[in-house]
């Protein structure tokens, strides 16, 4: 063995064993959230929550620096750990990976934390839905169509991107990995939701984490929830409780916007009372039906929530939504990718 080879072998032996950026199969590893489908948005000097399998040293990783985070740890049901992470005031605004280090492991979630110096009164949300990565229904692969749409988002005036379900055609690990490869070409924070096509086993949760969550951007709040089944949630189940807690937490926000895969008036009524009657969302972005709303479908039947249904991305469509001081204003949907 040459001296160079021996030195390299020693380095390899001394390196920690880890799956860099997820497990070897692409599933989430030590860090569960935030991740590239559910990132944290925070200001310098602010804080965000992270959920890990166990405690670790945490860092924001940019180019080229790693910034140590002060974390306050607490336990969660099931044995996972929650860290309240404080972002130092000197951190430069931008996009960061979240890195967790232990004595024998390292995990690195790309596009997991976005730091903003200010939050404007007006900004734009890009809405895509039904990307169906893995589908062969057109001459062009769905993954390629999705990539074209992400390029259109990158070239737009959007600040955030929401992708509301049927991310894949069959929910397999291979299709989820392909979806993530395209997702990570987006320069914006990307918030995703599962659809009925993504429900093969529990692969969605393994790759992207909990399907029900909330986040804030400036003055506004967003509530993402799961409509994988015909009912909006299992009646009296965990999601109904989460929806009530999250909706109350977002009550002080200027606008509250829901993100989900589908909406139908016959869905579970307890969830609908929470979201459209007791504390009505201002708007709901969804897909599933591969078409526009009709005028009769513009509002939730028993409330004032604006329903914004965007045609399917697998057919080349997306929509931009203006978040203004006057309201949540949906632009006409646009076909921005060729399918043949």
Kinemage of the C-alpha trace (Angstrom):
@kinemage 1
@onewidth
@group {chain A} dominant
@subgroup {mainchain}
@vectorlist {calphas} color= white
{ca unk a 1} P 0.000 0.000 0.000
{ca unk a 2} L 1.386 3.430 -0.902
{ca unk a 3} L 1.744 6.206 1.676
{ca unk a 4} L -1.089 8.137 -0.029
{ca unk a 5} L -3.394 5.101 0.000
{ca unk a 6} L -2.592 4.395 3.637
{ca unk a 7} L -3.376 7.990 4.602
{ca unk a 8} L -6.663 7.864 2.689
{ca unk a 9} L -7.609 4.599 4.400
{ca unk a 10} L -6.915 6.168 7.802
{ca unk a 11} L -9.118 9.163 6.948
{ca unk a 12} L -11.938 6.852 5.886
{ca unk a 13} L -11.648 4.866 9.122
{ca unk a 14} L -11.779 8.039 11.201
{ca unk a 15} L -14.743 9.563 9.361
{ca unk a 16} L -18.138 9.292 11.077
{ca unk a 17} L -20.608 6.861 9.556
{ca unk a 18} L -23.576 8.763 8.186
{ca unk a 19} L -26.047 9.168 5.346
{ca unk a 20} L -25.188 12.643 4.090
{ca unk a 21} L -28.400 14.536 3.505
{ca unk a 22} L -30.773 11.652 4.378
{ca unk a 23} L -30.447 7.900 4.684
{ca unk a 24} L -28.849 5.927 1.868
{ca unk a 25} L -32.308 5.205 0.407
{ca unk a 26} L -33.290 8.903 0.458
{ca unk a 27} L -35.540 8.699 3.523
{ca unk a 28} L -35.173 11.198 6.360
{ca unk a 29} L -32.487 10.352 8.886
{ca unk a 30} L -31.510 11.908 12.198
{ca unk a 31} L -33.245 15.198 11.327
{ca unk a 32} L -36.992 14.808 10.722
{ca unk a 33} L -37.948 18.479 10.390
{ca unk a 34} L -37.297 21.012 9.025
{ca unk a 35} L -36.486 19.608 5.607
{ca unk a 36} L -36.706 20.582 1.951
{ca unk a 37} L -40.449 19.873 1.820
{ca unk a 38} L -41.210 21.598 5.108
{ca unk a 39} L -38.515 24.253 5.699
{ca unk a 40} L -38.223 26.715 8.562
{ca unk a 41} L -38.578 30.443 7.877
{ca unk a 42} L -36.949 32.709 10.431
{ca unk a 43} L -35.388 36.144 10.948
{ca unk a 44} L -31.884 36.745 12.358
{ca unk a 45} L -32.189 36.568 16.130
{ca unk a 46} L -35.376 34.505 15.849
{ca unk a 47} L -35.998 30.833 16.581
{ca unk a 48} L -37.414 27.767 14.870
{ca unk a 49} L -38.300 24.246 15.991
{ca unk a 50} L -36.515 21.111 14.797
{ca unk a 51} L -37.502 17.491 15.463
{ca unk a 52} L -34.753 14.862 15.627
{ca unk a 53} L -34.528 11.176 16.442
{ca unk a 54} L -32.172 12.086 19.299
{ca unk a 55} L -30.173 15.067 20.487
{ca unk a 56} L -27.228 16.358 18.468
{ca unk a 57} L -25.154 19.464 17.886
{ca unk a 58} L -26.974 21.629 15.328
{ca unk a 59} L -25.538 23.962 12.696
{ca unk a 60} L -26.748 26.185 9.879
{ca unk a 61} L -24.565 25.409 6.879
{ca unk a 62} L -24.186 27.966 4.113
{ca unk a 63} L -21.381 28.624 1.676
{ca unk a 64} L -18.817 28.040 3.105
{ca unk a 65} L -19.504 28.505 6.814
{ca unk a 66} L -21.213 26.391 9.466
{ca unk a 67} L -22.913 28.412 12.208
{ca unk a 68} L -23.510 26.743 15.559
{ca unk a 69} L -27.060 26.974 16.892
{ca unk a 70} L -28.058 27.253 20.517
{ca unk a 71} L -30.799 24.659 21.097
{ca unk a 72} L -33.221 24.100 23.971
{ca unk a 73} L -34.234 20.422 24.001
{ca unk a 74} L -37.442 18.746 25.117
{ca unk a 75} L -38.924 15.293 24.700
{ca unk a 76} L -41.759 14.237 22.404
{ca unk a 77} L -44.115 11.236 22.557
{ca unk a 78} L -42.446 8.227 20.985
{ca unk a 79} L -38.966 9.222 22.105
{ca unk a 80} L -38.087 11.859 19.521
{ca unk a 81} L -36.546 15.156 20.583
{ca unk a 82} L -37.638 18.713 19.871
{ca unk a 83} L -35.071 21.504 19.679
{ca unk a 84} L -35.924 25.188 19.872
{ca unk a 85} L -33.092 26.605 17.753
{ca unk a 86} L -32.002 30.222 18.127
{ca unk a 87} L -30.535 31.830 14.986
{ca unk a 88} L -27.723 34.252 15.883
{ca unk a 89} L -28.436 37.884 15.006
{ca unk a 90} L -25.309 38.093 12.821
{ca unk a 91} L -26.492 35.384 10.412
{ca unk a 92} L -26.637 36.676 6.837
{ca unk a 93} L -30.091 36.232 5.244
{ca unk a 94} L -30.213 33.383 2.777
{ca unk a 95} L -30.829 29.668 2.277
{ca unk a 96} L -29.189 27.172 4.653
{ca unk a 97} L -28.891 23.458 5.253
{ca unk a 98} L -29.537 22.185 8.762
{ca unk a 99} L -26.799 19.878 9.980
{ca unk a 100} L -26.858 17.583 13.013
{ca unk a 101} L -23.648 16.114 14.393
{ca unk a 102} L -23.056 13.448 16.997
{ca unk a 103} L -19.917 11.535 17.906
{ca unk a 104} L -20.627 8.842 15.315
{ca unk a 105} L -23.149 10.345 12.905
{ca unk a 106} L -23.868 13.367 10.760
{ca unk a 107} L -27.065 14.378 8.976
{ca unk a 108} L -27.444 17.306 6.587
{ca unk a 109} L -30.879 18.475 5.374
{ca unk a 110} L -30.523 20.740 2.351
{ca unk a 111} L -32.809 23.772 1.806
{ca unk a 112} L -34.128 23.334 5.341
{ca unk a 113} L -33.844 26.861 6.785
{ca unk a 114} L -34.484 30.192 5.056
{ca unk a 115} L -33.386 33.341 6.911
{ca unk a 116} L -35.045 36.646 5.947
{ca unk a 117} L -34.074 40.114 7.135
{ca unk a 118} L -37.556 41.482 6.444
{ca unk a 119} L -41.010 40.300 5.468
{ca unk a 120} L -42.823 42.485 2.929
{ca unk a 121} L -46.486 43.516 2.972
{ca unk a 122} L -46.837 42.103 -0.544
{ca unk a 123} L -45.395 38.851 -1.904
{ca unk a 124} L -46.311 36.012 -4.257
{ca unk a 125} L -46.951 32.313 -3.674
{ca unk a 126} L -46.421 29.860 -6.548
{ca unk a 127} L -48.942 27.010 -6.435
{ca unk a 128} L -48.333 23.686 -8.161
{ca unk a 129} L -50.286 20.495 -7.644
{ca unk a 130} L -50.512 16.981 -9.082
{ca unk a 131} L -46.960 16.727 -10.413
{ca unk a 132} L -47.365 12.920 -10.699
{ca unk a 133} L -43.629 12.218 -10.978
{ca unk a 134} L -43.258 8.738 -12.462
{ca unk a 135} L -46.266 9.109 -14.767
{ca unk a 136} L -45.872 8.138 -18.424
{ca unk a 137} L -49.189 9.581 -19.557
{ca unk a 138} L -47.472 12.065 -21.920
{ca unk a 139} L -44.632 11.842 -24.406
{ca unk a 140} L -42.465 13.825 -21.982
{ca unk a 141} L -41.799 12.259 -18.551
{ca unk a 142} L -43.654 13.933 -15.687
{ca unk a 143} L -40.325 14.609 -13.962
{ca unk a 144} L -39.223 16.718 -16.948
{ca unk a 145} L -42.494 18.650 -17.002
{ca unk a 146} L -42.111 19.328 -13.287
{ca unk a 147} L -38.534 20.539 -13.844
{ca unk a 148} L -39.768 23.029 -16.460
{ca unk a 149} L -42.328 24.377 -14.003
{ca unk a 150} L -39.725 24.787 -11.268
{ca unk a 151} L -37.598 26.785 -13.726
{ca unk a 152} L -40.644 28.980 -14.379
{ca unk a 153} L -41.054 29.482 -10.616
{ca unk a 154} L -37.365 30.367 -10.270
{ca unk a 155} L -37.739 32.962 -13.031
{ca unk a 156} L -40.904 34.465 -11.505
{ca unk a 157} L -41.540 37.033 -8.783
{ca unk a 158} L -42.657 34.353 -6.319
{ca unk a 159} L -41.341 34.193 -2.757
{ca unk a 160} L -42.724 30.787 -1.675
{ca unk a 161} L -43.826 27.640 -3.526
{ca unk a 162} L -46.580 25.225 -2.408
{ca unk a 163} L -47.030 21.795 -4.026
{ca unk a 164} L -50.288 20.257 -2.871
{ca unk a 165} L -50.265 16.529 -3.377
{ca unk a 166} L -50.042 13.741 -5.892
{ca unk a 167} L -46.360 14.519 -5.970
{ca unk a 168} L -45.812 11.065 -7.468
{ca unk a 169} L -47.857 8.628 -9.522
{ca unk a 170} L -47.457 5.602 -7.254
{ca unk a 171} L -45.847 6.810 -4.014
{ca unk a 172} L -42.805 4.560 -4.377
{ca unk a 173} L -39.394 5.434 -2.903
{ca unk a 174} L -37.956 5.684 -6.424
{ca unk a 175} L -40.579 8.246 -7.450
{ca unk a 176} L -40.178 10.220 -4.218
{ca unk a 177} L -36.409 10.387 -4.807
{ca unk a 178} L -37.049 11.641 -8.347
{ca unk a 179} L -39.493 14.239 -7.000
{ca unk a 180} L -36.908 15.486 -4.488
{ca unk a 181} L -34.216 15.774 -7.169
{ca unk a 182} L -36.400 18.248 -9.044
{ca unk a 183} L -37.689 19.966 -5.914
{ca unk a 184} L -34.136 20.826 -4.885
{ca unk a 185} L -33.616 22.856 -8.068
{ca unk a 186} L -36.090 25.402 -6.670
{ca unk a 187} L -34.480 28.493 -5.174
{ca unk a 188} L -37.512 29.261 -2.985
{ca unk a 189} L -38.813 27.608 0.176
{ca unk a 190} L -40.985 24.680 -0.973
{ca unk a 191} L -43.876 23.389 1.151
{ca unk a 192} L -45.412 20.079 0.095
{ca unk a 193} L -48.443 17.963 0.901
{ca unk a 194} L -49.314 14.345 0.068
{ca unk a 195} L -52.160 13.307 -2.197
{ca unk a 196} L -53.965 10.020 -2.672
{ca unk a 197} L -51.296 8.870 -5.175
{ca unk a 198} L -48.547 9.332 -2.549
{ca unk a 199} L -49.951 6.895 0.003
{ca unk a 200} L -48.011 3.714 -0.769
{ca unk a 201} L -47.289 2.366 2.734
{ca unk a 202} L -45.814 5.216 4.837
{ca unk a 203} L -43.222 6.314 2.293
{ca unk a 204} L -44.401 9.945 2.276
{ca unk a 205} L -43.824 10.336 6.020
{ca unk a 206} L -40.443 8.593 5.735
{ca unk a 207} L -39.280 10.975 3.000
{ca unk a 208} L -41.016 14.260 3.899
{ca unk a 209} L -42.268 14.094 7.460
{ca unk a 210} L -45.667 14.936 8.971
{ca unk a 211} L -48.441 15.797 6.488
{ca unk a 212} L -50.118 18.264 8.883
{ca unk a 213} L -48.188 21.350 9.966
{ca unk a 214} L -48.273 25.144 10.044
{ca unk a 215} L -45.832 27.920 9.278
{ca unk a 216} L -45.744 31.697 9.142
{ca unk a 217} L -44.338 34.055 6.570
{ca unk a 218} L -44.310 37.606 7.873
{ca unk a 219} L -47.838 38.715 8.699
{ca unk a 220} L -49.488 35.602 7.265
{ca unk a 221} L -50.020 32.008 8.358
{ca unk a 222} L -50.284 28.787 6.362
{ca unk a 223} L -51.899 25.542 7.503
{ca unk a 224} L -51.011 22.376 5.577
{ca unk a 225} L -53.182 19.315 6.171
{ca unk a 226} L -53.785 15.860 4.786
{ca unk a 227} L -56.789 14.876 2.665
{ca unk a 228} L -55.465 11.512 1.547
{ca unk a 229} L -58.819 9.840 2.048
{ca unk a 230} L -62.334 10.887 1.174
{ca unk a 231} L -62.847 12.231 4.670
{ca unk a 232} L -60.813 15.341 5.372
{ca unk a 233} L -59.423 13.588 8.440
{ca unk a 234} L -60.256 10.589 10.560
{ca unk a 235} L -63.129 11.871 12.654
{ca unk a 236} L -61.980 12.427 16.236
{ca unk a 237} L -58.442 11.557 15.122
{ca unk a 238} L -55.100 13.287 15.669
{ca unk a 239} L -55.349 15.591 12.652
{ca unk a 240} L -58.615 17.154 13.837
{ca unk a 241} L -56.902 18.075 17.106
{ca unk a 242} L -53.873 19.448 15.259
{ca unk a 243} L -56.075 21.524 12.975
{ca unk a 244} L -57.813 23.124 15.936
{ca unk a 245} L -54.533 23.923 17.697
{ca unk a 246} L -52.877 25.256 14.523
{ca unk a 247} L -55.891 27.305 13.463
{ca unk a 248} L -56.023 29.000 16.852
{ca unk a 249} L -52.279 29.677 16.710
{ca unk a 250} L -52.713 31.380 13.334
{ca unk a 251} L -55.682 33.500 14.439
{ca unk a 252} L -53.588 36.705 14.873
{ca unk a 253} L -52.251 36.468 11.300
{ca unk a 254} L -53.283 38.923 8.605
{ca unk a 255} L -54.346 36.123 6.240
{ca unk a 256} L -54.632 32.400 6.975
{ca unk a 257} L -54.218 30.128 3.961
{ca unk a 258} L -54.832 26.379 3.840
{ca unk a 259} L -52.775 23.997 1.709
{ca unk a 260} L -54.163 20.542 0.931
{ca unk a 261} L -54.631 18.101 -1.916
{ca unk a 262} L -58.412 18.066 -2.326
{ca unk a 263} L -61.636 19.582 -1.100
{ca unk a 264} L -65.166 18.222 -1.412
{ca unk a 265} L -68.267 19.418 0.486
{ca unk a 266} L -69.046 15.862 1.647
{ca unk a 267} L -65.778 15.478 3.544
{ca unk a 268} L -65.475 15.098 7.326
{ca unk a 269} L -67.538 17.822 8.957
{ca unk a 270} L -65.532 18.302 12.156
{ca unk a 271} L -62.518 19.477 10.167
{ca unk a 272} L -64.702 21.674 7.990
{ca unk a 273} L -66.285 23.311 11.038
{ca unk a 274} L -62.801 24.123 12.344
{ca unk a 275} L -61.476 25.512 9.064
{ca unk a 276} L -64.473 27.074 7.351
{ca unk a 277} L -67.017 27.939 10.070
{ca unk a 278} L -65.491 28.482 13.532
{ca unk a 279} L -62.319 30.266 12.358
{ca unk a 280} L -62.650 30.422 8.549
{ca unk a 281} L -59.486 30.264 6.510
{ca unk a 282} L -59.173 33.173 4.089
{ca unk a 283} L -58.217 30.876 1.207
{ca unk a 284} L -57.602 27.210 0.464
{ca unk a 285} L -55.145 26.123 -2.261
{ca unk a 286} L -55.692 22.613 -3.603
{ca unk a 287} L -55.777 20.415 -6.705
{ca unk a 288} L -56.748 16.757 -7.290
{ca unk a 289} L -59.353 17.396 -9.997
{ca unk a 290} L -56.864 18.533 -12.691
{ca unk a 291} L -58.992 21.566 -13.596
{ca unk a 292} L -60.066 25.088 -12.588
{ca unk a 293} L -62.878 25.862 -10.171
{ca unk a 294} L -66.239 26.627 -11.616
{ca unk a 295} L -67.778 29.942 -10.426
{ca unk a 296} L -70.077 27.924 -8.166
{ca unk a 297} L -67.001 26.403 -6.482
{ca unk a 298} L -65.339 29.732 -5.666
{ca unk a 299} L -66.287 29.686 -1.959
{ca unk a 300} L -66.653 26.992 0.679
{ca unk a 301} L -70.400 26.150 0.761
{ca unk a 302} L -70.848 27.081 4.442
{ca unk a 303} L -68.461 29.964 4.801
{ca unk a 304} L -66.471 32.688 3.140
{ca unk a 305} L -63.225 30.809 2.460
{ca unk a 306} L -61.986 31.386 -1.065
{ca unk a 307} L -61.355 28.074 -2.866
{ca unk a 308} L -58.418 28.185 -5.305
{ca unk a 309} L -58.115 25.005 -7.373
{ca unk a 310} L -55.155 24.860 -9.743
{ca unk a 311} L -55.013 22.541 -12.788
{ca unk a 312} L -52.506 19.697 -12.725
{ca unk a 313} L -48.787 20.361 -13.085
{ca unk a 314} L -48.433 17.081 -14.977
{ca unk a 315} L -50.361 18.870 -17.755
{ca unk a 316} L -47.994 21.845 -17.546
{ca unk a 317} L -50.032 24.180 -15.303
{ca unk a 318} L -49.235 26.370 -12.314
{ca unk a 319} L -50.716 29.435 -10.645
{ca unk a 320} L -49.384 32.507 -8.853
{ca unk a 321} L -51.247 33.961 -5.883
{ca unk a 322} L -50.689 37.547 -4.706
{ca unk a 323} L -50.617 38.044 -0.946
{ca unk a 324} L -51.600 41.700 -0.572
{ca unk a 325} L -52.868 44.116 2.085
{ca unk a 326} L -56.269 43.841 0.374
{ca unk a 327} L -56.548 40.056 0.321
{ca unk a 328} L -55.391 36.757 -1.155
{ca unk a 329} L -55.700 37.299 -4.911
{ca unk a 330} L -55.348 34.364 -7.278
{ca unk a 331} L -54.010 35.096 -10.757
{ca unk a 332} L -55.306 33.051 -13.703
{ca unk a 333} L -53.585 29.672 -13.968
{ca unk a 334} L -50.864 29.403 -16.625
{ca unk a 335} L -49.674 26.515 -18.769
{ca unk a 336} L -45.903 26.979 -18.540
{ca unk a 337} L -44.543 23.593 -19.663
{ca unk a 338} L -44.995 21.496 -22.798
{ca unk a 339} L -46.264 17.966 -22.271
{ca unk a 340} L -45.461 16.453 -25.700
